[in-house]
């Protein structure tokens, strides 16, 4: 039975996926100073029974080699959500640092992880070039697998990019995956609120229908319906400001209603938004979000603004955890103050599809699907392969 370890697992969705596929916990977990707060969630989930080592001033821990190592190295350096993202951002160094340590010291058959979608773009090209050089230096080939979570059955359209170092001069071709996705409202409804569960507390204790913009939608546009009636009516997920605009209502009209109902601050804000949009500008539309069918990436404000489909409330922490497919007994350490840690994660079921291919590789089940190349880009979204036998510049692969 092959074994594995994790390095920089963050909250641990990918490691739990490995556990589900490999049928056991990791042999140990490695990390670096500064990631301990993120790692705590997984360590506590394992009741601190999995050895944990930090690579830092005390040197490099002496740990045995394993067949597979997985990671969720920080991706803020390439994240579209970061205003400072770039290919030379310092946050990207963790990919290089971890790769050198794992390939040079632990020497597994496979080292794999997930990063921002931009890793497989022109912005990520310098990093991929570096990772390919590291792979070549230590006798590995390199693969990028592009996909999106909705293709793996989740109710999110978030793009995902996984990267793999394979021991040797060949790479395996994965299966293409496209499953019927579950509906986001069904995901939320599947969680039964248990008063004994510390994760049953609300991520946001405000009442959605008391939000001035949502009140305008329910009372003025829709003539006085309830939250659950509105969720039944909409055909897709909506934030309320987009719904106002799609209904043909301009914010100068909304401003008059706000003023009439005592929301003077919002009335002024509506006039500012009206002027900005009229002059060709843009506005921030963060606000109440109604779930229907599927949502965008569960990041940013979503944990605090996504509503329950039936009850006039926001989500519990447990419901947020369920959207990322974390186990029913998983505890978010620190509660609401660490709610964003849920977003810094790979959905467990998405990662399981990758872990399944890794498991097949180390057990020799992919021997008939190996390609003689040192670099492959496989796109699950377009069902295409890009590779050449000889090393070439990445222009041939990156889009």
Secondary structure, 3 states (H helix, E strand, C coil): CCCEEEECCCCCHHHHHHHHHHCCCCCEEEEECCCHHHHHHHHHHCCCCCEEEEEECCECCCCCCCCEEEECCCCCCCCCCCCCCCCCCHHHHHHHHHHHHHHHHHCCCEEEEEECHHHHCCCCHHHHHHHHHHHHHCCEEEEEEEEEHHHHCCCECCEEEEEEEEECCCEECCCCCCCCCCCHHHHHHCCCCCCCCHHHCECCCCCHHHCHHHHHHHHHHCCCCCHHHHHHHCCCCEEHHHHHHHCCCCHHHHHHHHHHCCCHHHHHHHHHHHHHHHCCCCCCCCCCEECCCCECCCCCCHHHHEECCCCCCECEHHHHHHHCCCCCCCCCCCHHHHHHHHCCCCCHHHHHHHHHHHHHHHCCCCHHHEECCCEEEEECCCCEEEECCCCCCHHHCCC
